[in-house]
């Protein structure tokens, strides 16, 4: 099951939920306030660098995909 990221519109808390593909936010409750008014967020993902590509390849792309923000930057 994939991990989805949600944000509560009531208290602005961000949290993650394991749920089936295609399952909507109807069954999701905010762990902070218990509210059901939540929105699914766009999540970023990280890709590892294999040992065969070496650190030169990693440095040339600016780290984790070259998009800035850094590796494992979490919520944006």
N, C-alpha and C positions, 0 to 999 in steps of 0.2 A: 504494500500500500504506500502511496506517495505521501509526503509531508507537505501540507499546505499552510501558508501563512495568512493570518487574518488580522484585522484591526477592528476594535470595538468603536462604534460611533458614539456611544454614550460616555465612556471614560477614556477613550483614546489608547487603550492598552493594545499592544501587539503580542500575538501568541501564535503557536504552531499547533496543528491538529493532523493526526494520521487519519486519513479517510480514503474510501474507495474512489477510483477514477470516475468522474462524472457526478459524484455526489455533491449536492449543493450545500449552501450554508444553513439550511432549515434546521438541521439537528445540532448546530454548533452554538455553544454558549460561551460567553466571555468568562474566563476564570477569575477575573478581577471583580466584576460587578454582577455577573450572572445574566447580563443582558443578551438578547438575541439579535440585536441590530448590529450585525457584523458584515464586513466586506472583505472579500478575498483580495489579497495583495499580490502584486507581481514580485516573484522571488528571484534573486540572483543565484547562480550556482558557481561552484569552483571546480576546476579541472586540475588534476595533478600533473606534474612534470615527470616524465619517465627518466630513468637513469641514463638511457641511451641518448637523449637530447642534450643533456648537460646543462650547466649553468649559463653558458654563453647564449644559448637560445632563449633561456628564461630572461636574461638581462636585456637582450635585443628587443623583446616584445614589451618591455616595461613591466614585467611581472604578470601575474594572473590575467592574461588576455590583453594586456596593454590598454585597458580602458580606464586606468586611474582607479581610485578608490581602494586599491590594495587587496591583498589576499584575505579572505575571511573577514571582510569589513562588517558583516552582519547586516543589520537594518540600515536602510538609507532614508 
